[in-house]
Structures are given as C-alpha cells and as structure tokens.
Amino acid sequence: MSDAPLHAYAYVYDRTPAHHSRRLLDMRLLGCRNTAERYGWQVVGVWIDRGVDALHELPSQRPEFMNLVRQLTADGHALGRPVVCLVHNWDRLSADHAVRSAFQRHIAGAGGHTATTFEESDLRTLNTFTRRHP
C-alpha cells in the first residue's frame, strides 16, 4: 500500500457466522495485527460480529461494525492521526461490491478509510472524491 498513512490508528473488523471456525478467525486477526505492525499503525481495538449478526448485509444490522464506526467517530478528531478500518480481505465486509461500498461509506463518514491485509485500500479513491490528501 504505497498510499498507506504512517502512524495511523487501526480499527480491526471481522465477522464470523460459525462458532466452530475460531482458528480461521484467529488467523485473519493475526494477519491484521501483522499488517498494522508492518505499517506502524497502532491497533485501537478489535470488533467482531458473530453468528447471525455476521450474515446481515446492511451495516446498520451488524452491531459490532456499528460500534466500531461510533468509536471511530468519537476518536477521530481527538486522536489527531489518520484512522483506518483494517480487515483481512474485502469479504469481511461483504462479498457483494455494492454492499461493501455501503460499509466503506460508513467508515469514510466517520473520518477514516478501509484497508486489507492484501495491500488493498480505498484511500486513493476516497481522496479523489473528497479531494483529501493522505
């Protein structure tokens, strides 16, 4: 991520519908922590929607995602650094691109951007539309 901001705060998000897939969840979260460390980002917290909550396709129906957005909004101006919602991959938000963009808009509205452990980020796109510069 050549456009990755230095010294950002990372808000890690994941979802898992199955309680038996703890090992996969742990691997994804470790990937997020490693990515944050590689970029010098400080992990603020981890939010995980589980069970049926993880299956909802609307951001407002995922309670932990909305808790993350509320925390990001509250922290955004006080922290004084860029903030990123870090996910293992885009499917952690939604496999459907149109639905995923609704999640990304929530993060952007709270003053952050979204990135994955696979070197993907929506920061450049957000900066183009909002004329913000990293």
N, CA, C and O atoms as a MOPAC input file, in Angstrom:
PM7 MOZYME 1SCF
protein

 N      0.85400 1    -1.18100 1     0.00000 1
 C      0.00000 1     0.00000 1     0.00000 1
 C      0.89200 1     1.23300 1     0.00000 1
 O      1.24300 1     1.76000 1     1.05500 1
 N      1.23900 1     1.66800 1    -1.15300 1
 C      2.12600 1     2.81700 1    -1.22800 1
 C      1.48700 1     4.07400 1    -0.65600 1
 O      2.19600 1     5.00100 1    -0.26400 1
 N      0.16500 1     4.12200 1    -0.60200 1
 C     -0.51700 1     5.29800 1    -0.06800 1
 C     -0.90800 1     5.11900 1     1.40100 1
 O     -1.70300 1     5.89700 1     1.92800 1
 N     -0.35600 1     4.10100 1     2.06100 1
 C     -0.69300 1     3.84200 1     3.46800 1
 C     -0.15900 1     4.96100 1     4.34800 1
 O      1.03100 1     5.27400 1     4.29600 1
 N     -1.02000 1     5.56500 1     5.15300 1
 C     -0.56200 1     6.63400 1     6.04100 1
 C      0.30700 1     6.07300 1     7.16000 1
 O      0.04800 1     4.99000 1     7.68600 1
 N      1.32800 1     6.82000 1     7.50700 1
 C      2.18400 1     6.41500 1     8.60900 1
 C      1.53900 1     6.79500 1     9.93200 1
 O      0.81500 1     7.78700 1    10.01800 1
 N      1.80100 1     6.01400 1    10.94400 1
 C      1.35500 1     6.31100 1    12.31000 1
 C     -0.16200 1     6.44900 1    12.41900 1
 O     -0.66400 1     7.28000 1    13.17600 1
 N     -0.88000 1     5.63600 1    11.66400 1
 C     -2.34500 1     5.65200 1    11.73300 1
 C     -2.81400 1     4.81300 1    12.91700 1
 O     -2.06000 1     4.01700 1    13.47700 1
 N     -4.06100 1     5.00800 1    13.27600 1
 C     -4.72900 1     4.15200 1    14.24800 1
 C     -5.57100 1     3.14700 1    13.46400 1
 O     -6.31600 1     3.52600 1    12.56000 1
 N     -5.45200 1     1.87000 1    13.81200 1
 C     -6.17700 1     0.80900 1    13.11600 1
 C     -7.32400 1     0.28200 1    13.97100 1
 O     -7.14500 1    -0.06000 1    15.13900 1
 N     -8.48300 1     0.22600 1    13.37200 1
 C     -9.68400 1    -0.34400 1    13.96800 1
 C     -9.94300 1    -1.64200 1    13.21300 1
 O    -10.38800 1    -1.61100 1    12.06600 1
 N     -9.67400 1    -2.76500 1    13.83500 1
 C     -9.75100 1    -4.06500 1    13.16400 1
 C    -11.18600 1    -4.58000 1    13.22000 1
 O    -11.83000 1    -4.56900 1    14.26900 1
 N    -11.67200 1    -5.03400 1    12.05500 1
 C    -13.02700 1    -5.58400 1    11.98500 1
 C    -13.00700 1    -6.95100 1    11.31500 1
 O    -12.23900 1    -7.19700 1    10.38500 1
 N    -13.86200 1    -7.82600 1    11.80600 1
 C    -14.06500 1    -9.13100 1    11.17800 1
 C    -15.47900 1    -9.59600 1    11.48700 1
 O    -16.19400 1    -9.00100 1    12.29300 1
 N    -15.84900 1   -10.65400 1    10.83500 1
 C    -17.14800 1   -11.27200 1    11.09600 1
 C    -17.01400 1   -12.76500 1    10.87800 1
 O    -16.25400 1   -13.21300 1    10.02000 1
 N    -17.75200 1   -13.52500 1    11.65700 1
 C    -17.74400 1   -14.97400 1    11.51900 1
 C    -19.11000 1   -15.52800 1    11.90200 1
 O    -19.54600 1   -15.37700 1    13.04400 1
 N    -19.78300 1   -16.16800 1    10.95500 1
 C    -21.09900 1   -16.71700 1    11.26700 1
 C    -21.02800 1   -18.02100 1    12.06700 1
 O    -21.96400 1   -18.35700 1    12.79200 1
 N    -19.92800 1   -18.74600 1    11.93400 1
 C    -19.81300 1   -20.05300 1    12.58200 1
 C    -18.93300 1   -19.97300 1    13.82000 1
 O    -17.83600 1   -19.41500 1    13.78200 1
 N    -19.41500 1   -20.52700 1    14.89500 1
 C    -18.64100 1   -20.52200 1    16.13800 1
 C    -17.49800 1   -21.53100 1    16.09700 1
 O    -16.56300 1   -21.43600 1    16.89300 1
 N    -17.56000 1   -22.49800 1    15.17600 1
 C    -16.52500 1   -23.52400 1    15.11200 1
 C    -15.31600 1   -23.10700 1    14.27800 1
 O    -14.35200 1   -23.86700 1    14.18600 1
 N    -15.34000 1   -21.93800 1    13.67800 1
 C    -14.23500 1   -21.50800 1    12.81400 1
 C    -13.27900 1   -20.55700 1    13.54400 1
 O    -12.73100 1   -19.64100 1    12.93100 1
 N    -13.08300 1   -20.76800 1    14.82300 1
 C    -12.23100 1   -19.89700 1    15.63700 1
 C    -10.79900 1   -19.82100 1    15.09400 1
 O    -10.18300 1   -18.75500 1    15.11900 1
 N    -10.27200 1   -20.94500 1    14.60400 1
 C     -8.89800 1   -20.95700 1    14.09100 1
 C     -8.75300 1   -20.02900 1    12.88000 1
 O     -7.77000 1   -19.29500 1    12.77400 1
 N     -9.72800 1   -20.06100 1    11.97100 1
 C     -9.68300 1   -19.16500 1    10.80600 1
 C     -9.78200 1   -17.70800 1    11.23300 1
 O     -9.06500 1   -16.85100 1    10.71600 1
 N    -10.66200 1   -17.43600 1    12.16800 1
 C    -10.80000 1   -16.07200 1    12.68900 1
 C     -9.47900 1   -15.61600 1    13.30900 1
 O     -9.01900 1   -14.50500 1    13.04300 1
 N     -8.87900 1   -16.45400 1    14.12200 1
 C     -7.60400 1   -16.10300 1    14.75100 1
 C     -6.51800 1   -15.82600 1    13.70900 1
 O     -5.70800 1   -14.91600 1    13.88500 1
 N     -6.50000 1   -16.60600 1    12.62900 1
 C     -5.50300 1   -16.38800 1    11.56900 1
 C     -5.73400 1   -15.04100 1    10.87300 1
 O     -4.77900 1   -14.32000 1    10.58200 1
 N     -6.99300 1   -14.70500 1    10.60900 1
 C     -7.29000 1   -13.41800 1     9.96900 1
 C     -6.90500 1   -12.25500 1    10.87600 1
 O     -6.33200 1   -11.26400 1    10.42200 1
 N     -7.22600 1   -12.38500 1    12.17000 1
 C     -6.88800 1   -11.31700 1    13.11600 1
 C     -5.37500 1   -11.16400 1    13.26000 1
 O     -4.87300 1   -10.04600 1    13.37900 1
 N     -4.65000 1   -12.27500 1    13.25200 1
 C     -3.18700 1   -12.20600 1    13.29100 1
 C     -2.65700 1   -11.48300 1    12.05100 1
 O     -1.72500 1   -10.68400 1    12.14300 1
 N     -3.25300 1   -11.76700 1    10.90100 1
 C     -2.86200 1   -11.06300 1     9.67300 1
 C     -3.07900 1    -9.56400 1     9.79900 1
 O     -2.25700 1    -8.77600 1     9.33100 1
 N     -4.18100 1    -9.16300 1    10.42800 1
 C     -4.45900 1    -7.73400 1    10.63100 1
 C     -3.41500 1    -7.12400 1    11.57000 1
 O     -2.89600 1    -6.03800 1    11.30800 1
 N     -3.11500 1    -7.82200 1    12.65100 1
 C     -2.10500 1    -7.29800 1    13.59200 1
 C     -0.73900 1    -7.17200 1    12.91800 1
 O     -0.02600 1    -6.19100 1    13.13100 1
 N     -0.37600 1    -8.16400 1    12.10600 1
 C      0.90700 1    -8.11300 1    11.39300 1
 C      0.94200 1    -6.96500 1    10.39900 1
 O      1.96300 1    -6.29100 1    10.26200 1
 N     -0.16400 1    -6.74000 1     9.70800 1
 C     -0.22700 1    -5.62100 1     8.75600 1
 C     -0.09200 1    -4.29300 1     9.49300 1
 O      0.64100 1    -3.40700 1     9.05400 1
 N     -0.79300 1    -4.15700 1    10.59900 1
 C     -0.69900 1    -2.92600 1    11.38700 1
 C      0.74000 1    -2.70300 1    11.84400 1
 O      1.25000 1    -1.58500 1    11.76700 1
 N      1.38000 1    -3.73300 1    12.30500 1
 C      2.77200 1    -3.60400 1    12.76200 1
 C      3.69300 1    -3.22500 1    11.60500 1
 O      4.57400 1    -2.38000 1    11.76400 1
 N      3.49200 1    -3.84700 1    10.44200 1
 C      4.33500 1    -3.56100 1     9.27500 1
 C      4.25700 1    -2.08500 1     8.87700 1
 O      5.25400 1    -1.50500 1     8.44500 1
 N      3.08200 1    -1.48100 1     9.02000 1
 C      2.90700 1    -0.08100 1     8.62700 1
 C      3.06200 1     0.90200 1     9.77600 1
 O      2.93900 1     2.11100 1     9.58100 1
 N      3.32700 1     0.39800 1    10.95200 1
 C      3.48400 1     1.28000 1    12.10100 1
 C      2.17000 1     1.83000 1    12.61500 1
 O      2.12700 1     2.91100 1    13.20200 1
 N      1.08900 1     1.07900 1    12.39200 1
 C     -0.23200 1     1.50700 1    12.84500 1
 C     -0.47900 1     0.96600 1    14.24700 1
 O     -0.10400 1    -0.16800 1    14.54700 1
 N     -1.08900 1     1.74300 1    15.08700 1
 C     -1.45000 1     1.31400 1    16.43000 1
 C     -2.87200 1     0.75700 1    16.41000 1
 O     -3.81100 1     1.45000 1    16.01700 1
 N     -3.02500 1    -0.49600 1    16.83500 1
 C     -4.35400 1    -1.11100 1    16.88100 1
 C     -5.11700 1    -0.55900 1    18.08500 1
 O     -4.69100 1    -0.71600 1    19.23000 1
 N     -6.23200 1     0.07900 1    17.81400 1
 C     -7.07600 1     0.67100 1    18.84500 1
 C     -7.96400 1    -0.39500 1    19.48900 1
 O     -8.17600 1    -0.39300 1    20.70200 1
 N     -8.47500 1    -1.29700 1    18.66500 1
 C     -9.35800 1    -2.34500 1    19.15800 1
 C     -9.77000 1    -3.27800 1    18.04300 1
 O     -9.46000 1    -3.06400 1    16.87100 1
 N    -10.48500 1    -4.32800 1    18.44500 1
 C    -10.96500 1    -5.33900 1    17.50700 1
 C    -12.46200 1    -5.50500 1    17.71500 1
 O    -12.92100 1    -5.68200 1    18.84300 1
 N    -13.22200 1    -5.44700 1    16.62700 1
 C    -14.66900 1    -5.60100 1    16.64800 1
 C    -15.02800 1    -6.78600 1    15.76800 1
 O    -14.60100 1    -6.86000 1    14.61600 1
 N    -15.82000 1    -7.72200 1    16.31200 1
 C    -16.17600 1    -8.93500 1    15.57600 1
 C    -17.67400 1    -9.17300 1    15.68300 1
 O    -18.22000 1    -9.29300 1    16.77900 1
 N    -18.33000 1    -9.23900 1    14.52700 1
 C    -19.72700 1    -9.65600 1    14.50200 1
 C    -19.74300 1   -11.17400 1    14.35000 1
 O    -19.05600 1   -11.73500 1    13.49600 1
 N    -20.54400 1   -11.83000 1    15.19600 1
 C    -20.58700 1   -13.29000 1    15.23600 1
 C    -21.99700 1   -13.80600 1    14.98500 1
 O    -22.98900 1   -13.09900 1    15.16100 1
 N    -22.04500 1   -15.06800 1    14.56900 1
 C    -23.33200 1   -15.73100 1    14.37600 1
 C    -24.18700 1   -15.03700 1    13.34400 1
 O    -23.68800 1   -14.59900 1    12.30700 1
 N    -25.46700 1   -14.93400 1    13.62200 1
 C    -26.40600 1   -14.34900 1    12.67900 1
 C    -26.08100 1   -12.87900 1    12.39200 1
 O    -26.34100 1   -12.39600 1    11.29000 1
 N    -25.52100 1   -12.17200 1    13.36000 1
 C    -25.13400 1   -10.77200 1    13.12700 1
 C    -24.13300 1   -10.64900 1    11.98200 1
 O    -24.13600 1    -9.65300 1    11.25800 1
 N    -23.28700 1   -11.64700 1    11.81700 1
 C    -22.26400 1   -11.62300 1    10.76800 1
 C    -22.85300 1   -11.80900 1     9.37900 1
 O    -22.19900 1   -11.48200 1     8.38800 1
 N    -24.04600 1   -12.31500 1     9.28500 1
 C    -24.66700 1   -12.60900 1     7.99500 1
 C    -25.43700 1   -11.43500 1     7.40700 1
 O    -25.74200 1   -11.43400 1     6.21500 1
 N    -25.75100 1   -10.44900 1     8.21600 1
 C    -26.52600 1    -9.30600 1     7.73100 1
 C    -25.72900 1    -8.51900 1     6.69600 1
 O    -24.51900 1    -8.33900 1     6.82700 1
 N    -26.42400 1    -8.06100 1     5.67700 1
 C    -25.77200 1    -7.32200 1     4.59900 1
 C    -25.86900 1    -5.80800 1     4.74300 1
 O    -25.27500 1    -5.07900 1     3.94900 1
 N    -26.59400 1    -5.32800 1     5.72400 1
 C    -26.66600 1    -3.89000 1     5.94800 1
 C    -25.76200 1    -3.51500 1     7.12300 1
 O    -25.79700 1    -4.17300 1     8.16300 1
 N    -24.95600 1    -2.46700 1     6.96700 1
 C    -24.09600 1    -2.05700 1     8.08000 1
 C    -24.86700 1    -1.84400 1     9.37600 1
 O    -24.39500 1    -2.22200 1    10.44800 1
 N    -26.03600 1    -1.24900 1     9.28700 1
 C    -26.81100 1    -0.95000 1    10.49500 1
 C    -27.29700 1    -2.20000 1    11.21900 1
 O    -27.72300 1    -2.11300 1    12.37100 1
 N    -27.24300 1    -3.36100 1    10.56700 1
 C    -27.67500 1    -4.61400 1    11.18600 1
 C    -26.51700 1    -5.40400 1    11.78400 1
 O    -26.72400 1    -6.48500 1    12.33600 1
 N    -25.31900 1    -4.88100 1    11.67900 1
 C    -24.15600 1    -5.52500 1    12.28700 1
 C    -23.74100 1    -4.68700 1    13.50100 1
 O    -23.09000 1    -3.65400 1    13.34700 1
 N    -24.11200 1    -5.12800 1    14.69400 1
 C    -23.89400 1    -4.30500 1    15.88400 1
 C    -22.42200 1    -3.98200 1    16.16000 1
 O    -22.11000 1    -2.85400 1    16.54400 1
 N    -21.53300 1    -4.92000 1    15.97700 1
 C    -20.12400 1    -4.62800 1    16.27200 1
 C    -19.51800 1    -3.69100 1    15.22700 1
 O    -18.67600 1    -2.85500 1    15.55400 1
 N    -19.94300 1    -3.82800 1    13.97800 1
 C    -19.46600 1    -2.88300 1    12.96600 1
 C    -19.91700 1    -1.47000 1    13.32700 1
 O    -19.13400 1    -0.52300 1    13.24400 1
 N    -21.16800 1    -1.33300 1    13.72500 1
 C    -21.67600 1    -0.00400 1    14.09000 1
 C    -20.98500 1     0.51800 1    15.34700 1
 O    -20.75500 1     1.72200 1    15.46400 1
 N    -20.64900 1    -0.36700 1    16.29300 1
 C    -19.87200 1     0.05600 1    17.46800 1
 C    -18.49900 1     0.57500 1    17.04400 1
 O    -18.01500 1     1.56700 1    17.58800 1
 N    -17.87300 1    -0.09200 1    16.07900 1
 C    -16.59000 1     0.36700 1    15.55200 1
 C    -16.73600 1     1.76500 1    14.95400 1
 O    -15.92200 1     2.64800 1    15.22500 1
 N    -17.77200 1     1.96500 1    14.14200 1
 C    -17.99200 1     3.26800 1    13.49500 1
 C    -18.21200 1     4.35300 1    14.54800 1
 O    -17.67100 1     5.45200 1    14.43100 1
 N    -19.00300 1     4.04600 1    15.57300 1
 C    -19.23800 1     5.03400 1    16.63700 1
 C    -17.93500 1     5.36600 1    17.36600 1
 O    -17.67500 1     6.52900 1    17.67500 1
 N    -17.12700 1     4.35600 1    17.63700 1
 C    -15.85100 1     4.59600 1    18.31800 1
 C    -14.90700 1     5.39300 1    17.43700 1
 O    -14.24000 1     6.31400 1    17.90800 1
 N    -14.84900 1     5.04000 1    16.16000 1
 C    -14.00200 1     5.77000 1    15.21700 1
 C    -14.43700 1     7.23000 1    15.13200 1
 O    -13.60100 1     8.13300 1    15.10700 1
 N    -15.74000 1     7.45300 1    15.08700 1
 C    -16.26600 1     8.81900 1    15.03100 1
 C    -15.88300 1     9.59800 1    16.28400 1
 O    -15.45300 1    10.74900 1    16.20400 1
 N    -16.04000 1     8.97000 1    17.42400 1
 C    -15.71200 1     9.64500 1    18.69400 1
 C    -14.22100 1     9.92400 1    18.81200 1
 O    -13.82400 1    10.96600 1    19.33200 1
 N    -13.39600 1     9.00500 1    18.33500 1
 C    -11.94200 1     9.13900 1    18.46400 1
 C    -11.32800 1    10.01400 1    17.38200 1
 O    -10.29400 1    10.64400 1    17.60600 1
 N    -11.95100 1    10.06000 1    16.21700 1
 C    -11.35700 1    10.66400 1    15.03100 1
 C    -10.65600 1    11.99000 1    15.22500 1
 O     -9.48400 1    12.12800 1    14.87500 1
 N    -11.34000 1    12.94700 1    15.76700 1
 C    -10.74900 1    14.27200 1    15.91900 1
 C     -9.82000 1    14.33100 1    17.12400 1
 O     -8.85000 1    15.08900 1    17.12200 1
 N    -10.10300 1    13.55100 1    18.13600 1
 C     -9.29400 1    13.59400 1    19.35500 1
 C     -7.93100 1    12.94600 1    19.15300 1
 O     -6.95000 1    13.35200 1    19.77700 1
 N     -7.86600 1    11.94300 1    18.28600 1
 C     -6.61500 1    11.21300 1    18.12000 1
 C     -5.58300 1    11.99200 1    17.31200 1
 O     -4.38200 1    11.86600 1    17.55500 1
 N     -6.03200 1    12.78000 1    16.37000 1
 C     -5.12400 1    13.61200 1    15.59500 1
 C     -4.24300 1    12.86400 1    14.60700 1
 O     -3.24600 1    13.41500 1    14.14100 1
 N     -4.57700 1    11.64800 1    14.28100 1
 C     -3.83300 1    10.85700 1    13.29500 1
 C     -4.82600 1    10.22800 1    12.32700 1
 O     -6.01700 1    10.13800 1    12.62600 1
 N     -4.33900 1     9.79100 1    11.16400 1
 C     -5.23900 1     9.08000 1    10.25100 1
 C     -5.78200 1     7.81600 1    10.92200 1
 O     -5.11900 1     7.21900 1    11.77000 1
 N     -6.98700 1     7.42100 1    10.53300 1
 C     -7.59400 1     6.20600 1    11.07300 1
 C     -7.99200 1     5.29000 1     9.92000 1
 O     -8.42100 1     5.74400 1     8.85900 1
 N     -7.83900 1     4.00200 1    10.15500 1
 C     -8.12500 1     3.00500 1     9.13000 1
 C     -8.92200 1     1.86500 1     9.74500 1
 O     -8.62000 1     1.40100 1    10.84400 1
 N     -9.94300 1     1.41800 1     9.02200 1
 C    -10.65100 1     0.19300 1     9.38700 1
 C     -9.90900 1    -0.91900 1     8.64500 1
 O     -9.93500 1    -0.97900 1     7.41600 1
 N     -9.26000 1    -1.78200 1     9.38800 1
 C     -8.42800 1    -2.83400 1     8.80800 1
 C     -9.17900 1    -4.15200 1     8.83000 1
 O     -9.62200 1    -4.60900 1     9.88400 1
 N     -9.32100 1    -4.76100 1     7.65600 1
 C     -9.97200 1    -6.05700 1     7.51300 1
 C     -9.01800 1    -7.00500 1     6.80100 1
 O     -8.13000 1    -6.57200 1     6.06700 1
 N     -9.20700 1    -8.29000 1     7.02200 1
 C     -8.33900 1    -9.27100 1     6.35600 1
 C     -8.48300 1    -9.16800 1     4.84200 1
 O     -7.48800 1    -9.07500 1     4.12300 1
 N     -9.72900 1    -9.18600 1     4.36100 1
 C     -9.99800 1    -9.00900 1     2.93500 1
 C    -11.36700 1    -8.34400 1     2.79900 1
 O    -12.10700 1    -8.21300 1     3.77400 1
 N    -11.68800 1    -7.93000 1     1.58100 1
 C    -12.93400 1    -7.19300 1     1.37100 1
 C    -14.16200 1    -8.01000 1     1.75800 1
 O    -15.17700 1    -7.43400 1     2.14700 1
 N    -14.09400 1    -9.35000 1     1.66000 1
 C    -15.24300 1   -10.18900 1     2.01500 1
 C    -15.61100 1   -10.08700 1     3.49100 1
 O    -16.72400 1   -10.44700 1     3.87300 1
 N    -14.70500 1    -9.60800 1     4.31600 1
 C    -15.03800 1    -9.43000 1     5.73300 1
 C    -16.11600 1    -8.36800 1     5.88600 1
 O    -16.85400 1    -8.36500 1     6.87100 1
 N    -16.20700 1    -7.47100 1     4.91700 1
 C    -17.30900 1    -6.50000 1     4.89500 1
 C    -18.48500 1    -7.11100 1     4.14500 1
 O    -19.58400 1    -7.23100 1     4.68500 1
 N    -18.24100 1    -7.49700 1     2.89000 1
 C    -19.26300 1    -8.16600 1     2.08200 1
 C    -18.62600 1    -8.66300 1     0.79300 1
 O    -17.72100 1    -8.03100 1     0.24900 1
 N    -19.11100 1    -9.80200 1     0.31200 1
 C    -18.64400 1   -10.32100 1    -0.97400 1
 C    -19.25300 1    -9.53300 1    -2.13800 1
 O    -18.73700 1    -9.57000 1    -3.25400 1
 N    -20.32900 1    -8.83500 1    -1.87700 1
 C    -21.01700 1    -8.04300 1    -2.88800 1
 C    -20.42600 1    -6.63000 1    -2.90400 1
 O    -20.48200 1    -5.91800 1    -1.90100 1
 N    -19.86200 1    -6.23100 1    -4.03900 1
 C    -19.18600 1    -4.93900 1    -4.15000 1
 C    -20.10300 1    -3.76600 1    -3.78900 1
 O    -19.68200 1    -2.83800 1    -3.09800 1
 N    -21.34600 1    -3.80800 1    -4.25400 1
 C    -22.27500 1    -2.70700 1    -3.97400 1
 C    -22.57300 1    -2.61800 1    -2.47900 1
 O    -22.65800 1    -1.52100 1    -1.92900 1
 N    -22.72800 1    -3.74800 1    -1.83000 1
 C    -22.98300 1    -3.76200 1    -0.39400 1
 C    -21.73200 1    -3.31900 1     0.36300 1
 O    -21.81600 1    -2.55000 1     1.32100 1
 N    -20.58500 1    -3.80700 1    -0.07100 1
 C    -19.31800 1    -3.44600 1     0.57500 1
 C    -19.11300 1    -1.93300 1     0.56300 1
 O    -18.61200 1    -1.36800 1     1.53400 1
 N    -19.49100 1    -1.28700 1    -0.51200 1
 C    -19.30400 1     0.16900 1    -0.58100 1
 C    -20.13100 1     0.89300 1     0.48400 1
 O    -19.74600 1     1.97400 1     0.93000 1
 N    -21.25600 1     0.31700 1     0.89600 1
 C    -22.04700 1     0.92900 1     1.97600 1
 C    -21.26000 1     0.89400 1     3.28500 1
 O    -21.29700 1     1.85400 1     4.05400 1
 N    -20.55000 1    -0.20100 1     3.54200 1
 C    -19.70500 1    -0.28800 1     4.73300 1
 C    -18.57000 1     0.72800 1     4.65000 1
 O    -18.25700 1     1.40500 1     5.62900 1
 N    -17.96200 1     0.82500 1     3.48400 1
 C    -16.85800 1     1.76500 1     3.29700 1
 C    -17.32100 1     3.20800 1     3.46100 1
 O    -16.57800 1     4.03800 1     3.98600 1
 N    -18.53000 1     3.51500 1     3.02200 1
 C    -19.06500 1     4.87200 1     3.20000 1
 C    -19.24800 1     5.20100 1     4.68000 1
 O    -19.02100 1     6.33800 1     5.09200 1
 N    -19.65400 1     4.22400 1     5.47700 1
 C    -19.76800 1     4.44600 1     6.92000 1
 C    -18.40000 1     4.80100 1     7.51200 1
 O    -18.29200 1     5.71600 1     8.32800 1
 N    -17.37800 1     4.08700 1     7.10600 1
 C    -16.02800 1     4.35500 1     7.60700 1
 C    -15.56200 1     5.73500 1     7.14100 1
 O    -15.00500 1     6.50300 1     7.92500 1
 N    -15.78600 1     6.04100 1     5.88300 1
 C    -15.38900 1     7.35000 1     5.35500 1
 C    -16.15300 1     8.46600 1     6.06800 1
 O    -15.58000 1     9.51300 1     6.37000 1
 N    -17.42400 1     8.25100 1     6.33500 1
 C    -18.22300 1     9.24900 1     7.03200 1
 C    -17.74200 1     9.50700 1     8.45000 1
 O    -17.95700 1    10.58400 1     9.00600 1
 N    -17.08500 1     8.50200 1     9.03200 1
 C    -16.53900 1     8.64700 1    10.38800 1
 C    -15.12800 1     9.22000 1    10.36400 1
 O    -14.50200 1     9.38900 1    11.41000 1
 N    -14.62700 1     9.52000 1     9.15400 1
 C    -13.31200 1    10.14900 1     9.04700 1
 C    -12.16400 1     9.21200 1     8.76400 1
 O    -11.00300 1     9.60400 1     8.88800 1
 N    -12.46200 1     7.97400 1     8.38500 1
 C    -11.39400 1     7.00800 1     8.12100 1
 C    -11.44500 1     6.46200 1     6.71200 1
 O    -12.19500 1     6.94200 1     5.86200 1
 N    -10.63500 1     5.45500 1     6.48600 1
 C    -10.67900 1     4.70800 1     5.23100 1
 C    -10.50700 1     3.23000 1     5.57200 1
 O    -10.23400 1     2.87900 1     6.71900 1
 N    -10.66700 1     2.37700 1     4.57700 1
 C    -10.61700 1     0.93200 1     4.78800 1
 C     -9.44400 1     0.34300 1     4.02900 1
 O     -9.14700 1     0.75200 1     2.90600 1
 N     -8.77300 1    -0.62900 1     4.65400 1
 C     -7.64100 1    -1.31200 1     4.03100 1
 C     -7.70300 1    -2.79200 1     4.37500 1
 O     -8.31800 1    -3.19000 1     5.36400 1
 N     -7.05200 1    -3.60500 1     3.53900 1
 C     -6.99200 1    -5.04400 1     3.77500 1
 C     -5.55000 1    -5.47400 1     4.01800 1
 O     -4.60700 1    -4.71800 1     3.78400 1
 N     -5.40600 1    -6.70300 1     4.49200 1
 C     -4.07000 1    -7.25200 1     4.70100 1
 C     -3.41500 1    -7.63900 1     3.38100 1
 O     -2.25000 1    -8.03600 1     3.36400 1
 N     -4.14000 1    -7.52900 1     2.28700 1
 C     -3.63100 1    -7.86100 1     0.96000 1
 C     -3.21400 1    -6.61500 1     0.17300 1
 O     -3.25200 1    -6.59900 1    -1.05700 1
 N     -2.81700 1    -5.58000 1     0.90400 1
 C     -2.29400 1    -4.36600 1     0.27400 1
 C     -3.34100 1    -3.58400 1    -0.51800 1
 O     -2.99400 1    -2.84300 1    -1.43800 1
 N     -4.61000 1    -3.74100 1    -0.17100 1
 C     -5.68200 1    -3.01300 1    -0.84400 1
 C     -6.18000 1    -1.90800 1     0.07800 1
 O     -6.22500 1    -2.06800 1     1.29800 1
 N     -6.55200 1    -0.78500 1    -0.52900 1
 C     -7.03000 1     0.34500 1     0.25500 1
 C     -7.97500 1     1.17100 1    -0.59300 1
 O     -7.82500 1     1.25100 1    -1.81300 1
 N     -8.95800 1     1.79000 1     0.06400 1
 C     -9.84400 1     2.70000 1    -0.65100 1
 C     -9.43800 1     4.16100 1    -0.43200 1
 O    -10.17500 1     5.07200 1    -0.81100 1
 N     -8.28300 1     4.38600 1     0.17000 1
 C     -7.84600 1     5.74600 1     0.48300 1
 C     -7.70500 1     6.60500 1    -0.76900 1
 O     -8.16800 1     7.74500 1    -0.78200 1
 N     -7.09300 1     6.09900 1    -1.79400 1
 C     -6.89300 1     6.88800 1    -3.01600 1
 C     -8.23600 1     7.25100 1    -3.64700 1
 O     -8.42000 1     8.37800 1    -4.10600 1
 N     -9.16100 1     6.31600 1    -3.67100 1
 C    -10.49700 1     6.58200 1    -4.22000 1
 C    -11.20900 1     7.63100 1    -3.38500 1
 O    -11.80200 1     8.56300 1    -3.93000 1
 N    -11.15600 1     7.48700 1    -2.07200 1
 C    -11.80200 1     8.47000 1    -1.20000 1
 C    -11.18500 1     9.84700 1    -1.37800 1
 O    -11.90100 1    10.84800 1    -1.41300 1
 N     -9.86900 1     9.90800 1    -1.49100 1
 C     -9.19900 1    11.19000 1    -1.66900 1
 C     -9.59700 1    11.83800 1    -2.98400 1
 O     -9.70400 1    13.06200 1    -3.05900 1
 N     -9.81500 1    11.04400 1    -4.01500 1
 C    -10.23200 1    11.58100 1    -5.30400 1
 C    -11.60700 1    12.23300 1    -5.20500 1
 O    -11.83100 1    13.31800 1    -5.74100 1
 N    -12.52400 1    11.55900 1    -4.51400 1
 C    -13.88500 1    12.08000 1    -4.41200 1
 C    -14.00800 1    13.22000 1    -3.41200 1
 O    -14.83900 1    14.11000 1    -3.59400 1
 N    -13.20800 1    13.21000 1    -2.37500 1
 C    -13.33000 1    14.23600 1    -1.34600 1
 C    -12.23700 1    15.29400 1    -1.44800 1
 O    -12.24000 1    16.27100 1    -0.70000 1
 N    -11.31400 1    15.09800 1    -2.36600 1
 C    -10.17100 1    15.99600 1    -2.55500 1
 C     -9.27900 1    16.07500 1    -1.32200 1
 O     -8.58700 1    17.07200 1    -1.11200 1
 N     -9.29600 1    15.00700 1    -0.49500 1
 C     -8.39300 1    14.93000 1     0.65300 1
 C     -7.05700 1    14.39400 1     0.15400 1
 O     -6.99100 1    13.69800 1    -0.85900 1
 N     -6.03300 1    14.71700 1     0.85700 1
 C     -4.70500 1    14.21100 1     0.51600 1
 C     -4.16800 1    13.45100 1     1.71800 1
 O     -4.29600 1    13.90000 1     2.85700 1
 N     -3.54800 1    12.26300 1     1.45000 1
 C     -3.04600 1    11.45700 1     2.56600 1
 C     -1.96100 1    12.15800 1     3.35600 1
 O     -1.44500 1    11.60100 1     4.32400 1

